[in-house]
């Protein structure tokens, strides 16, 4: 969680807010979000590949597998999301294939 918080602060907070509350419809909240609390594979996919037609960019080229796993784990367990999920670098590698 500590590493995930660090990655989030430098790579995600500018758009989704320090507390994950988002900024209107352009940068949706992660707090209680169906992406951050729902299907883990979908969450991994959107962080790796971005979302076409939105401001959500792909982070596959900017962040390592370790950083991606840490930040997704953080998003799924911060701000009351509390899914209990842990994303591993292997899961990120598998999702990239």
Phi, psi and omega in degrees: 000324181296313179296317179300319178296321179294315179296317179300314182300322184269340186242341188236329188297330181300328180260312186270358178086150182301322181261014178072015184278353178073184180217080180069202183280341181288318179237087187295156176295146173262340177297118179067009182293143176298333177289311185283343181242353182264220184304119183295322180298322178293321179295313178301314182300315184291326178287320179290312190254353184074187180225114181303139178081005178231179177278355182286111181273163175279139180248006182303322183274340184267331185240146177288167177300323179295314179294319178298314179298318182295315184289323178291319175302315179300311181299327182280348185230004179261164172058029180088001178296317169041049178286336185080001181283145172236123177265135181253157175303325178299321178297323179291315178301314179298320181291333180284343184274000000 
